[in-house]
Amino acid sequence: MITKLALNGLKRKQRDYIILFTGLIISIAVFYMFLTMSLNKEFITQNSVINNIQSVFLVGTVMLSVITFFYLFYTNSFLLSLRKKEFGLYELIGAKKFQIRRVFQIETMAITAISLVIGLTLGILLSLLVSWLLMNGLNVEFTQFKIIYLPAVFWTMIYFLLVSFITSSVHNMRLAKSSIIDLLRSEVQNDIVPEKPKSAVLQIFLGVLLLGIGYFALYFMEQLRFIGLFTAPVATTLGTYLLFVALLPVIVRKWKRNKTVNFKGINSFTSGQLSFRLSNLKWVLATIAMLIALSAGAIAGGFAFKNNAFTSIDEYWQYDTTLYNPGAAETELLNSIPLEEQLTFRFKLDDETMYFVREELVATPPLVKDWVTYDVMRPGSLPENLEIEDGYQIVPDTWMSALETVNPALFGTRNSHIVPLIEYERAGGEEISVMLARTNDFAAHMEKWQELARLQESTYTALFAGFDPETDSVATKYAQFETQYAIASGTFFMGFFLGLAFLTMMASILMFKILSGANNDIRRYDSLRKLGVRRRLLENSIHREILIVFLFPGVLGLLHVLVGMRMFSFIMDDPYYRLWVSLLIFLAIYGGYYFFTVHLYRKIVLPRQ
Protein backbone atom coordinates (compact mmCIF):
# COMPACT_ATOMS: atom_id res chain seq x y z
CA MET A 1 0.00 0.00 0.00
CA ILE A 2 2.80 2.40 0.91
CA THR A 3 4.60 1.68 -2.35
CA LYS A 4 1.40 2.23 -4.29
CA LEU A 5 0.89 5.63 -2.62
CA ALA A 6 4.46 6.62 -3.48
CA LEU A 7 4.04 5.60 -7.13
CA ASN A 8 0.75 7.50 -7.37
CA GLY A 9 2.49 10.55 -5.96
CA LEU A 10 5.21 10.27 -8.59
CA LYS A 11 2.62 10.10 -11.38
CA ARG A 12 0.66 13.11 -10.15
CA LYS A 13 3.73 15.30 -9.65
CA GLN A 14 5.80 14.03 -12.59
CA ARG A 15 5.91 17.46 -14.27
CA ASP A 16 7.33 19.08 -11.14
CA TYR A 17 9.81 16.26 -10.64
CA ILE A 18 11.05 16.42 -14.23
CA ILE A 19 11.68 20.16 -13.89
CA LEU A 20 13.37 19.95 -10.53
CA PHE A 21 15.62 16.99 -11.27
CA THR A 22 16.94 18.18 -14.63
CA GLY A 23 19.84 19.68 -12.70
CA LEU A 24 20.34 16.38 -10.84
CA ILE A 25 20.61 14.44 -14.11
CA ILE A 26 23.22 16.86 -15.46
CA SER A 27 25.09 16.71 -12.15
CA ILE A 28 25.17 12.89 -12.24
CA ALA A 29 26.44 12.91 -15.83
CA VAL A 30 29.25 15.39 -15.09
CA PHE A 31 30.13 13.62 -11.81
CA TYR A 32 30.52 10.29 -13.64
CA MET A 33 32.59 11.89 -16.40
CA PHE A 34 34.95 13.48 -13.84
CA LEU A 35 35.40 10.16 -12.01
CA THR A 36 36.03 8.28 -15.26
CA MET A 37 38.81 10.70 -16.20
CA SER A 38 40.42 10.69 -12.73
CA LEU A 39 40.04 7.11 -11.39
CA ASN A 40 40.83 5.01 -14.47
CA LYS A 41 44.22 3.65 -13.31
CA GLU A 42 45.20 1.83 -16.50
CA PHE A 43 44.29 4.87 -18.56
CA ILE A 44 46.34 7.23 -16.36
CA THR A 45 49.45 5.04 -16.20
CA GLN A 46 49.49 4.39 -19.96
CA ASN A 47 49.08 8.08 -20.87
CA SER A 48 51.64 10.35 -19.19
CA VAL A 49 49.81 13.52 -20.29
CA ILE A 50 46.73 12.52 -18.27
CA ASN A 51 48.80 12.46 -15.06
CA ASN A 52 48.66 16.24 -15.17
CA ILE A 53 44.88 16.31 -15.67
CA GLN A 54 43.90 13.76 -13.03
CA SER A 55 44.10 16.18 -10.10
CA VAL A 56 42.06 18.78 -12.01
CA PHE A 57 39.14 16.40 -12.47
CA LEU A 58 39.39 15.26 -8.84
CA VAL A 59 39.05 18.88 -7.71
CA GLY A 60 36.05 19.26 -10.02
CA THR A 61 34.47 16.13 -8.51
CA VAL A 62 34.82 17.50 -4.98
CA MET A 63 33.37 20.90 -5.93
CA LEU A 64 30.46 19.31 -7.78
CA SER A 65 29.71 16.92 -4.92
CA VAL A 66 29.48 19.79 -2.41
CA ILE A 67 27.14 21.87 -4.61
CA THR A 68 25.04 18.78 -5.43
CA PHE A 69 24.57 18.02 -1.73
CA PHE A 70 23.02 21.43 -1.10
CA TYR A 71 21.02 21.20 -4.33
CA LEU A 72 19.47 17.88 -3.24
CA PHE A 73 18.78 19.30 0.21
CA TYR A 74 17.01 22.25 -1.42
CA THR A 75 15.02 20.15 -3.88
CA ASN A 76 13.86 17.68 -1.21
CA SER A 77 12.64 20.66 0.81
CA PHE A 78 10.58 21.78 -2.21
CA LEU A 79 9.22 18.28 -2.74
CA LEU A 80 8.12 18.10 0.88
CA SER A 81 6.36 21.47 0.62
CA LEU A 82 4.39 20.12 -2.37
CA ARG A 83 3.15 17.09 -0.49
CA LYS A 84 2.48 18.50 2.98
CA LYS A 85 -1.27 18.90 2.52
CA GLU A 86 -1.55 15.45 0.96
CA PHE A 87 0.43 13.93 3.83
CA GLY A 88 -1.86 15.74 6.25
CA LEU A 89 -4.87 14.10 4.60
CA TYR A 90 -3.18 10.70 4.90
CA GLU A 91 -2.71 11.29 8.62
CA LEU A 92 -6.28 12.53 8.94
CA ILE A 93 -7.66 9.24 7.60
CA GLY A 94 -5.53 7.18 9.97
CA ALA A 95 -2.04 6.80 8.43
CA LYS A 96 0.83 6.66 10.90
CA LYS A 97 3.72 9.12 10.84
CA PHE A 98 6.26 6.41 10.04
CA GLN A 99 4.13 5.28 7.07
CA ILE A 100 3.98 8.83 5.69
CA ARG A 101 7.73 9.21 6.13
CA ARG A 102 8.26 5.94 4.29
CA VAL A 103 6.14 7.19 1.37
CA PHE A 104 8.29 10.32 1.08
CA GLN A 105 11.49 8.26 1.41
CA ILE A 106 10.43 5.85 -1.35
CA GLU A 107 9.48 8.73 -3.67
CA THR A 108 12.82 10.48 -3.16
CA MET A 109 14.90 7.34 -3.64
CA ALA A 110 12.86 6.34 -6.71
CA ILE A 111 13.45 9.76 -8.30
CA THR A 112 17.19 9.49 -7.56
CA ALA A 113 17.32 5.98 -9.06
CA ILE A 114 15.59 7.12 -12.25
CA SER A 115 17.88 10.16 -12.44
CA LEU A 116 20.90 7.87 -12.02
CA VAL A 117 19.91 5.71 -14.98
CA ILE A 118 19.43 8.75 -17.23
CA GLY A 119 22.42 10.63 -15.81
CA LEU A 120 24.86 7.70 -16.14
CA THR A 121 23.79 7.19 -19.76
CA LEU A 122 24.40 10.86 -20.46
CA GLY A 123 27.68 10.68 -18.51
CA ILE A 124 28.96 7.86 -20.74
CA LEU A 125 28.24 10.01 -23.78
CA LEU A 126 29.98 13.00 -22.13
CA SER A 127 33.06 10.86 -21.35
CA LEU A 128 33.22 9.79 -24.98
CA LEU A 129 32.93 13.40 -26.16
CA VAL A 130 35.50 14.83 -23.71
CA SER A 131 38.06 12.09 -24.37
CA TRP A 132 37.71 12.67 -28.12
CA LEU A 133 38.12 16.44 -27.70
CA LEU A 134 41.17 15.96 -25.45
CA MET A 135 42.81 13.58 -27.93
CA ASN A 136 42.29 16.03 -30.77
CA GLY A 137 43.37 19.05 -28.71
CA LEU A 138 46.53 17.37 -27.36
CA ASN A 139 47.15 15.48 -30.61
CA VAL A 140 47.72 12.20 -28.75
CA GLU A 141 46.11 8.77 -28.88
CA PHE A 142 44.64 7.58 -25.57
CA THR A 143 45.12 3.92 -24.65
CA GLN A 144 43.23 1.83 -22.10
CA PHE A 145 40.47 4.44 -21.78
CA LYS A 146 37.17 2.83 -20.81
CA ILE A 147 34.03 4.81 -21.55
CA ILE A 148 32.03 2.52 -19.24
CA TYR A 149 34.23 2.38 -16.14
CA LEU A 150 32.58 0.27 -13.43
CA PRO A 151 34.33 1.85 -10.39
CA ALA A 152 33.11 5.28 -11.57
CA VAL A 153 29.58 3.87 -12.01
CA PHE A 154 29.73 2.34 -8.52
CA TRP A 155 30.94 5.46 -6.70
CA THR A 156 28.51 7.70 -8.58
CA MET A 157 25.59 5.50 -7.53
CA ILE A 158 26.83 5.24 -3.95
CA TYR A 159 27.31 8.99 -3.58
CA PHE A 160 23.97 10.11 -5.00
CA LEU A 161 21.91 7.40 -3.30
CA LEU A 162 23.61 8.14 0.03
CA VAL A 163 23.15 11.91 -0.25
CA SER A 164 19.54 11.43 -1.33
CA PHE A 165 18.91 9.17 1.65
CA ILE A 166 20.54 11.61 4.09
CA THR A 167 18.70 14.69 2.80
CA SER A 168 15.32 12.92 2.67
CA SER A 169 15.88 11.58 6.20
CA VAL A 170 16.55 15.10 7.49
CA HIS A 171 13.32 16.35 5.92
CA ASN A 172 11.47 13.32 7.26
CA MET A 173 12.50 14.39 10.76
CA ARG A 174 10.95 17.81 10.05
CA LEU A 175 7.83 16.07 8.74
CA ALA A 176 7.56 14.01 11.92
CA LYS A 177 7.54 17.18 14.05
CA SER A 178 4.77 18.85 12.00
CA SER A 179 1.28 18.69 13.41
CA ILE A 180 -1.67 17.60 11.30
CA ILE A 181 -3.02 21.18 11.34
CA ASP A 182 0.26 22.57 10.01
CA LEU A 183 0.28 20.01 7.22
CA LEU A 184 -3.33 20.67 6.17
CA ARG A 185 -2.88 24.46 6.24
CA SER A 186 0.52 24.48 4.46
CA GLU A 187 -0.98 25.84 1.21
CA VAL A 188 -2.96 28.68 2.76
CA GLN A 189 -0.10 30.50 4.42
CA ASN A 190 0.29 34.01 2.99
CA ASP A 191 3.51 35.87 2.32
CA ILE A 192 3.41 39.14 4.23
CA VAL A 193 5.34 42.12 2.91
CA PRO A 194 5.73 44.88 5.52
CA GLU A 195 4.71 48.30 4.28
CA LYS A 196 7.46 50.22 6.00
CA PRO A 197 10.38 48.04 7.04
CA LYS A 198 12.25 49.93 9.74
CA SER A 199 15.69 48.53 8.93
CA ALA A 200 15.49 48.59 5.11
CA VAL A 201 17.75 51.65 4.72
CA LEU A 202 20.37 50.21 7.07
CA GLN A 203 20.28 46.83 5.33
CA ILE A 204 20.63 48.41 1.89
CA PHE A 205 23.57 50.51 3.11
CA LEU A 206 25.27 47.47 4.63
CA GLY A 207 24.58 45.44 1.49
CA VAL A 208 26.13 48.07 -0.78
CA LEU A 209 29.09 48.50 1.61
CA LEU A 210 29.78 44.76 1.83
CA LEU A 211 29.41 44.35 -1.94
CA GLY A 212 31.84 47.24 -2.44
CA ILE A 213 34.34 45.62 -0.05
CA GLY A 214 33.97 42.31 -1.86
CA TYR A 215 34.49 43.90 -5.28
CA PHE A 216 37.50 45.84 -3.96
CA ALA A 217 39.05 42.60 -2.68
CA LEU A 218 38.38 40.88 -6.01
CA TYR A 219 39.84 43.72 -8.06
CA PHE A 220 43.01 44.04 -5.95
CA MET A 221 43.44 40.32 -5.28
CA GLU A 222 47.08 40.42 -6.42
CA GLN A 223 47.96 42.92 -3.70
CA LEU A 224 45.71 41.50 -0.94
CA ARG A 225 46.39 37.78 -1.62
CA PHE A 226 45.27 35.74 1.43
CA ILE A 227 43.26 38.56 2.95
CA GLY A 228 41.48 39.02 -0.36
CA LEU A 229 40.81 35.30 -0.76
CA PHE A 230 38.93 35.32 2.55
CA THR A 231 37.32 38.75 2.33
CA ALA A 232 36.02 38.62 -1.25
CA PRO A 233 33.66 35.60 -1.04
CA VAL A 234 32.37 36.43 2.45
CA ALA A 235 31.68 40.13 1.77
CA THR A 236 30.23 39.52 -1.70
CA THR A 237 27.89 36.77 -0.48
CA LEU A 238 26.62 38.73 2.53
CA GLY A 239 26.20 41.88 0.43
CA THR A 240 24.21 39.96 -2.21
CA TYR A 241 21.77 38.51 0.33
CA LEU A 242 21.31 41.82 2.12
CA LEU A 243 20.55 43.63 -1.15
CA PHE A 244 17.95 41.10 -2.23
CA VAL A 245 16.32 41.01 1.20
CA ALA A 246 16.14 44.79 1.58
CA LEU A 247 16.39 46.40 -1.86
CA LEU A 248 14.09 44.16 -3.91
CA PRO A 249 10.95 44.95 -1.82
CA VAL A 250 11.76 48.66 -2.02
CA ILE A 251 12.04 48.54 -5.83
CA VAL A 252 8.67 46.77 -6.20
CA ARG A 253 7.06 49.15 -3.68
CA LYS A 254 8.34 52.17 -5.60
CA TRP A 255 6.99 50.69 -8.80
CA LYS A 256 3.57 50.19 -7.22
CA ARG A 257 3.50 53.82 -6.08
CA ASN A 258 4.35 55.14 -9.56
CA LYS A 259 0.87 55.90 -10.85
CA THR A 260 2.05 56.57 -14.41
CA VAL A 261 3.45 53.04 -14.71
CA ASN A 262 1.26 51.14 -12.29
CA PHE A 263 -2.09 52.32 -13.68
CA LYS A 264 -1.16 51.43 -17.26
CA GLY A 265 -2.88 48.26 -18.44
CA ILE A 266 -2.77 45.62 -15.72
CA ASN A 267 0.64 46.59 -14.33
CA SER A 268 -0.93 46.93 -10.89
CA PHE A 269 -1.85 43.25 -11.04
CA THR A 270 1.71 42.33 -12.09
CA SER A 271 3.28 44.32 -9.26
CA GLY A 272 0.76 42.81 -6.85
CA GLN A 273 1.77 39.33 -7.97
CA LEU A 274 5.44 40.12 -7.31
CA SER A 275 4.72 41.64 -3.92
CA PHE A 276 2.61 38.68 -2.90
CA ARG A 277 5.49 36.21 -3.26
CA LEU A 278 8.35 38.54 -2.43
CA SER A 279 9.25 37.19 0.99
CA ASN A 280 9.77 33.71 -0.50
CA LEU A 281 11.52 34.79 -3.70
CA LYS A 282 14.15 37.12 -2.28
CA TRP A 283 16.20 34.38 -0.59
CA VAL A 284 15.96 32.13 -3.61
CA LEU A 285 16.96 34.95 -5.97
CA ALA A 286 20.02 35.80 -3.87
CA THR A 287 21.09 32.16 -4.02
CA ILE A 288 20.48 32.10 -7.78
CA ALA A 289 22.66 35.21 -8.22
CA MET A 290 25.57 33.52 -6.45
CA LEU A 291 25.12 30.33 -8.49
CA ILE A 292 25.10 32.38 -11.69
CA ALA A 293 28.39 33.95 -10.64
CA LEU A 294 29.86 30.50 -9.95
CA SER A 295 28.58 28.94 -13.17
CA ALA A 296 29.41 31.73 -15.61
CA GLY A 297 32.71 32.33 -13.79
CA ALA A 298 33.65 28.65 -14.06
CA ILE A 299 33.02 28.64 -17.82
CA ALA A 300 34.89 31.93 -18.30
CA GLY A 301 37.79 30.71 -16.16
CA GLY A 302 38.07 27.57 -18.28
CA PHE A 303 38.44 29.60 -21.47
CA ALA A 304 40.99 31.90 -19.82
CA PHE A 305 43.12 29.04 -18.47
CA LYS A 306 43.19 27.33 -21.85
CA ASN A 307 44.29 30.54 -23.57
CA ASN A 308 46.90 31.13 -20.87
CA ALA A 309 48.74 27.96 -21.93
CA PHE A 310 49.61 29.68 -25.23
CA THR A 311 50.47 33.10 -23.84
CA SER A 312 52.51 31.96 -20.85
CA ILE A 313 54.67 29.56 -22.85
CA ASP A 314 55.77 32.42 -25.13
CA GLU A 315 56.88 34.40 -22.08
CA TYR A 316 59.29 31.72 -20.82
CA TRP A 317 60.57 30.30 -24.12
CA GLN A 318 61.95 32.69 -26.72
CA TYR A 319 62.72 29.91 -29.19
CA ASP A 320 60.14 27.48 -30.50
CA THR A 321 62.44 24.47 -30.62
CA THR A 322 65.78 23.40 -29.17
CA LEU A 323 67.48 20.52 -30.96
CA TYR A 324 70.50 18.62 -29.61
CA ASN A 325 72.73 17.08 -32.31
CA PRO A 326 70.00 17.44 -34.94
CA GLY A 327 70.04 14.68 -37.57
CA ALA A 328 68.85 14.65 -41.15
CA ALA A 329 65.22 14.03 -40.18
CA GLU A 330 65.13 16.98 -37.78
CA THR A 331 66.89 19.28 -40.25
CA GLU A 332 64.54 18.36 -43.10
CA LEU A 333 61.47 18.91 -40.92
CA LEU A 334 62.83 22.22 -39.60
CA ASN A 335 63.50 23.45 -43.15
CA SER A 336 59.80 22.99 -43.95
CA ILE A 337 58.88 25.61 -41.33
CA PRO A 338 59.12 29.36 -42.15
CA LEU A 339 61.68 30.50 -39.57
CA GLU A 340 62.33 33.98 -38.25
CA GLU A 341 65.70 33.02 -36.78
CA GLN A 342 67.94 29.96 -36.58
CA LEU A 343 71.07 29.75 -34.40
CA THR A 344 73.62 26.98 -33.81
CA PHE A 345 75.98 26.68 -30.83
CA ARG A 346 78.45 24.12 -29.52
CA PHE A 347 79.44 23.12 -26.02
CA LYS A 348 81.64 20.45 -24.47
CA LEU A 349 80.62 18.42 -21.52
CA ASP A 350 82.79 16.69 -18.95
CA ASP A 351 82.04 15.38 -15.47
CA GLU A 352 82.11 18.81 -13.80
CA THR A 353 81.94 21.61 -16.39
CA MET A 354 80.19 22.72 -19.58
CA TYR A 355 82.36 24.81 -21.93
CA PHE A 356 80.78 27.31 -24.39
CA VAL A 357 82.56 29.07 -27.27
CA ARG A 358 82.81 32.79 -26.54
CA GLU A 359 83.12 33.79 -30.21
CA GLU A 360 79.93 31.94 -31.18
CA LEU A 361 77.90 33.48 -28.36
CA VAL A 362 79.11 37.04 -29.03
CA ALA A 363 78.61 36.75 -32.80
CA THR A 364 74.98 35.56 -32.56
CA PRO A 365 73.69 36.12 -29.02
CA PRO A 366 70.31 34.46 -28.40
CA LEU A 367 67.20 36.30 -27.24
CA VAL A 368 66.62 36.40 -23.50
CA LYS A 369 64.00 37.89 -21.19
CA ASP A 370 64.84 40.50 -18.59
CA TRP A 371 62.84 39.34 -15.56
CA VAL A 372 63.03 42.82 -14.03
CA THR A 373 61.55 44.80 -16.93
CA TYR A 374 59.99 41.75 -18.71
CA ASP A 375 61.51 42.93 -22.01
CA VAL A 376 62.80 40.46 -24.60
CA MET A 377 66.30 41.47 -25.69
CA ARG A 378 69.78 40.34 -26.62
CA PRO A 379 72.28 40.08 -23.76
CA GLY A 380 74.62 43.03 -23.38
CA SER A 381 78.36 43.08 -23.96
CA LEU A 382 80.32 40.18 -22.52
CA PRO A 383 83.43 41.18 -20.51
CA GLU A 384 86.74 40.07 -21.98
CA ASN A 385 88.10 38.47 -18.84
CA LEU A 386 85.51 36.67 -16.71
CA GLU A 387 86.59 36.19 -13.11
CA ILE A 388 86.53 32.75 -11.50
CA GLU A 389 85.67 32.41 -7.83
CA ASP A 390 85.73 29.06 -6.02
CA GLY A 391 85.73 27.30 -9.37
CA TYR A 392 82.64 29.17 -10.64
CA GLN A 393 82.88 31.69 -13.46
CA ILE A 394 81.26 35.07 -12.67
CA VAL A 395 78.93 35.67 -15.65
CA PRO A 396 76.52 38.63 -16.02
CA ASP A 397 72.86 37.75 -15.35
CA THR A 398 71.75 38.31 -18.95
CA TRP A 399 74.43 35.93 -20.19
CA MET A 400 73.45 33.33 -17.61
CA SER A 401 69.95 33.53 -19.08
CA ALA A 402 71.49 33.14 -22.54
CA LEU A 403 73.32 29.97 -21.46
CA GLU A 404 70.04 28.56 -20.08
CA THR A 405 68.36 29.35 -23.41
CA VAL A 406 71.13 27.59 -25.34
CA ASN A 407 71.22 24.50 -23.11
CA PRO A 408 67.90 24.08 -21.23
CA ALA A 409 68.31 20.32 -20.71
CA LEU A 410 71.56 20.48 -18.71
CA PHE A 411 71.72 24.04 -17.39
CA GLY A 412 72.32 24.00 -13.65
CA THR A 413 73.55 20.41 -13.57
CA ARG A 414 77.21 21.47 -14.05
CA ASN A 415 79.34 24.57 -13.78
CA SER A 416 79.16 26.68 -17.00
CA HIS A 417 82.25 28.37 -18.42
CA ILE A 418 82.41 30.71 -21.44
CA VAL A 419 85.89 30.33 -22.95
CA PRO A 420 87.73 31.47 -26.13
CA LEU A 421 87.77 29.08 -29.09
CA ILE A 422 91.41 28.11 -28.49
CA GLU A 423 90.75 27.11 -24.89
CA TYR A 424 87.52 25.36 -25.94
CA GLU A 425 89.40 23.16 -28.43
CA ARG A 426 91.87 22.14 -25.70
CA ALA A 427 89.06 21.17 -23.32
CA GLY A 428 88.16 17.53 -23.00
CA GLY A 429 84.72 15.97 -22.99
CA GLU A 430 82.02 15.19 -25.51
CA GLU A 431 81.04 17.93 -27.96
CA ILE A 432 77.30 18.58 -28.46
CA SER A 433 75.73 20.98 -30.94
CA VAL A 434 72.49 22.82 -30.18
CA MET A 435 70.19 24.41 -32.76
CA LEU A 436 67.67 27.09 -31.76
CA ALA A 437 64.83 28.16 -34.07
CA ARG A 438 61.80 30.42 -33.77
CA THR A 439 58.87 31.49 -35.93
CA ASN A 440 56.41 34.37 -35.72
CA ASP A 441 53.57 32.01 -34.69
CA PHE A 442 54.34 29.04 -32.45
CA ALA A 443 50.72 27.79 -32.46
CA ALA A 444 50.60 27.54 -36.27
CA HIS A 445 53.06 24.61 -36.44
CA MET A 446 52.06 22.40 -33.50
CA GLU A 447 52.23 19.10 -35.34
CA LYS A 448 55.78 19.79 -36.54
CA TRP A 449 56.99 20.90 -33.09
CA GLN A 450 55.47 17.70 -31.72
CA GLU A 451 57.25 15.57 -34.31
CA LEU A 452 60.57 17.32 -33.59
CA ALA A 453 60.13 16.60 -29.88
CA ARG A 454 59.45 12.93 -30.65
CA LEU A 455 62.57 12.71 -32.87
CA GLN A 456 64.67 14.21 -30.07
CA GLU A 457 63.73 11.42 -27.65
CA SER A 458 66.23 9.02 -29.22
CA THR A 459 68.92 11.74 -29.11
CA TYR A 460 68.25 12.39 -25.41
CA THR A 461 68.41 8.65 -24.68
CA ALA A 462 71.84 8.46 -26.32
CA LEU A 463 73.25 11.67 -24.81
CA PHE A 464 71.82 11.84 -21.30
CA ALA A 465 72.10 8.89 -18.94
CA GLY A 466 68.90 7.98 -17.15
CA PHE A 467 66.54 9.57 -19.67
CA ASP A 468 63.37 7.47 -20.13
CA PRO A 469 61.01 8.52 -22.96
CA GLU A 470 58.08 6.85 -21.18
CA THR A 471 58.34 9.03 -18.07
CA ASP A 472 60.61 11.97 -19.00
CA SER A 473 60.07 14.75 -21.50
CA VAL A 474 62.60 16.53 -23.69
CA ALA A 475 63.61 20.12 -22.81
CA THR A 476 61.71 21.89 -25.57
CA LYS A 477 59.07 24.54 -25.73
CA TYR A 478 56.53 22.08 -27.12
CA ALA A 479 57.14 19.51 -24.35
CA GLN A 480 56.46 22.10 -21.66
CA PHE A 481 53.51 23.43 -23.65
CA GLU A 482 52.05 19.92 -23.88
CA THR A 483 52.09 19.63 -20.09
CA GLN A 484 50.63 23.09 -19.56
CA TYR A 485 48.02 22.61 -22.27
CA ALA A 486 46.94 19.27 -20.80
CA ILE A 487 46.32 20.92 -17.42
CA ALA A 488 44.65 23.89 -19.10
CA SER A 489 42.43 21.62 -21.19
CA GLY A 490 41.41 19.66 -18.11
CA THR A 491 40.68 22.92 -16.32
CA PHE A 492 38.67 24.13 -19.31
CA PHE A 493 36.46 21.03 -19.38
CA MET A 494 36.12 21.04 -15.61
CA GLY A 495 35.05 24.70 -15.62
CA PHE A 496 32.73 24.26 -18.60
CA PHE A 497 30.87 21.25 -17.24
CA LEU A 498 30.81 22.55 -13.67
CA GLY A 499 29.31 25.76 -15.02
CA LEU A 500 26.80 23.76 -17.05
CA ALA A 501 25.81 21.73 -13.98
CA PHE A 502 25.50 24.85 -11.79
CA LEU A 503 23.42 26.62 -14.45
CA THR A 504 20.96 23.76 -14.83
CA MET A 505 20.68 23.35 -11.05
CA MET A 506 19.98 26.98 -10.32
CA ALA A 507 17.68 27.47 -13.33
CA SER A 508 15.63 24.38 -12.45
CA ILE A 509 15.30 25.63 -8.85
CA LEU A 510 14.09 29.04 -10.01
CA MET A 511 11.78 27.51 -12.59
CA PHE A 512 10.29 25.13 -10.05
CA LYS A 513 9.90 27.87 -7.45
CA ILE A 514 7.81 29.91 -9.88
CA LEU A 515 5.73 27.00 -11.19
CA SER A 516 5.09 25.51 -7.74
CA GLY A 517 2.83 28.48 -6.94
CA ALA A 518 1.10 28.54 -10.32
CA ASN A 519 -1.89 26.47 -9.18
CA ASN A 520 -2.71 29.09 -6.53
CA ASP A 521 -2.71 31.77 -9.25
CA ILE A 522 -5.29 30.09 -11.48
CA ARG A 523 -8.26 31.73 -9.73
CA ARG A 524 -6.66 35.19 -9.96
CA TYR A 525 -6.16 34.94 -13.71
CA ASP A 526 -9.61 33.35 -14.07
CA SER A 527 -11.17 36.29 -12.25
CA LEU A 528 -9.46 38.77 -14.57
CA ARG A 529 -10.65 36.86 -17.64
CA LYS A 530 -14.21 36.94 -16.32
CA LEU A 531 -13.90 40.69 -15.82
CA GLY A 532 -13.08 41.04 -19.53
CA VAL A 533 -9.29 41.35 -19.53
CA ARG A 534 -7.97 40.21 -22.86
CA ARG A 535 -5.80 37.09 -22.99
CA ARG A 536 -3.00 39.06 -24.68
CA LEU A 537 -2.75 41.44 -21.70
CA LEU A 538 -2.61 38.52 -19.28
CA GLU A 539 0.15 36.87 -21.32
CA ASN A 540 2.13 40.13 -21.35
CA SER A 541 1.73 40.35 -17.58
CA ILE A 542 3.12 36.83 -17.19
CA HIS A 543 6.10 37.66 -19.43
CA ARG A 544 6.92 40.82 -17.41
CA GLU A 545 6.46 39.21 -14.02
CA ILE A 546 8.69 36.22 -14.75
CA LEU A 547 11.22 38.40 -16.62
CA ILE A 548 11.68 40.56 -13.52
CA VAL A 549 12.16 37.45 -11.38
CA PHE A 550 14.84 36.15 -13.80
CA LEU A 551 16.38 39.57 -14.44
CA PHE A 552 17.43 40.62 -10.94
CA PRO A 553 19.67 37.62 -10.11
CA GLY A 554 20.91 37.47 -13.71
CA VAL A 555 22.15 41.06 -13.72
CA LEU A 556 23.81 40.91 -10.31
CA GLY A 557 25.30 37.46 -11.00
CA LEU A 558 26.88 38.68 -14.26
CA LEU A 559 28.19 41.77 -12.45
CA HIS A 560 29.89 39.43 -9.97
CA VAL A 561 31.51 37.63 -12.92
CA LEU A 562 32.71 40.81 -14.64
CA VAL A 563 34.39 42.03 -11.46
CA GLY A 564 35.39 38.60 -10.14
CA MET A 565 37.41 37.55 -13.19
CA ARG A 566 39.82 40.34 -12.27
CA MET A 567 41.05 38.20 -9.35
CA PHE A 568 42.86 35.89 -11.84
CA SER A 569 44.88 38.73 -13.37
CA PHE A 570 48.01 37.89 -11.35
CA ILE A 571 48.09 34.26 -12.51
CA MET A 572 46.77 34.69 -16.08
CA ASP A 573 47.66 37.09 -18.86
CA ASP A 574 44.08 37.68 -20.01
CA PRO A 575 41.39 36.54 -17.52
CA TYR A 576 38.68 38.08 -19.74
CA TYR A 577 39.65 36.01 -22.80
CA ARG A 578 36.50 35.13 -24.78
CA LEU A 579 34.30 36.18 -21.88
CA TRP A 580 31.61 36.94 -24.43
CA VAL A 581 31.40 33.22 -25.28
CA SER A 582 30.73 32.38 -21.63
CA LEU A 583 28.09 35.11 -21.46
CA LEU A 584 26.40 33.81 -24.62
CA ILE A 585 26.32 30.26 -23.20
CA PHE A 586 24.82 31.59 -19.98
CA LEU A 587 22.24 33.72 -21.82
CA ALA A 588 21.27 30.79 -24.06
CA ILE A 589 20.65 28.42 -21.13
CA TYR A 590 19.16 31.04 -18.81
CA GLY A 591 17.01 32.49 -21.59
CA GLY A 592 15.86 29.01 -22.57
CA TYR A 593 14.71 28.32 -19.02
CA TYR A 594 12.94 31.70 -18.94
CA PHE A 595 10.90 31.04 -22.09
CA PHE A 596 10.15 27.47 -21.01
CA THR A 597 8.99 28.73 -17.60
CA VAL A 598 6.72 31.28 -19.25
CA HIS A 599 5.30 28.60 -21.53
CA LEU A 600 4.52 26.16 -18.69
CA TYR A 601 3.19 28.88 -16.37
CA ARG A 602 0.91 30.17 -19.13
CA LYS A 603 -0.45 26.68 -19.79
CA ILE A 604 -1.30 26.31 -16.10
CA VAL A 605 -2.96 29.65 -15.39
CA LEU A 606 -4.39 30.35 -18.86
CA PRO A 607 -5.75 27.04 -20.15
CA ARG A 608 -7.20 27.09 -23.65
CA GLN A 609 -10.99 27.28 -23.69
Secondary structure, 3 states (H helix, E strand, C coil): CHHHHHHHHHHHCHHHHHHHCHHHHHHHHHHHHHHHHHHCHHHHHHCHHHHHHHHHHHHHHHHHHHHHHHHHHHHHHHHHHHHHHHHHHHHHCCCCHHHHHHHHHHHHHHHHHHHHHHHHHHHHHHHHHHHHHHHHHHCCCCCCCCCCCHHHHHHHHHHHHHHHHHHHHHHHHHHHHCCHHHHHCHHHCCCCCCCCCCCHHHHHHHHHHHHHHHHHHHHCHHHHCHHHHHHHHHHHHHHHHHHHHHHHHHHHHHHHHCHHHHCCCCHHHHHHHHHHHHHHHHHHHHHHHHHHHHHHHHHHHHHHHHHHHHHHHHHHCCCCEEEECCCHHHHHHHHCCCCCEEEEEEEEECCCEEEEEHHHHHHCCCCEECCCCCCEECCCCCCCCCCEECCEECCCHHHHHHHHHHCCCCECCEEEEEECHHHHHHCCCEEEEEEEEECCCHHHHHHHHHHHHHHHHHHHHHHCCCCCCCCCCCCCHHHHHHHHHHHHHHHHHHHHHHHHHHHHHHHHHHHHHHHCCHHHHHHHHHHHHHCCCCHHHHHHHHHHHHHHHHHHHHHHHHHHHHHHHHHHCCCCCCCCCCHHHHHHHHHHHHHHHHHHHHHHHHHHHCCCC
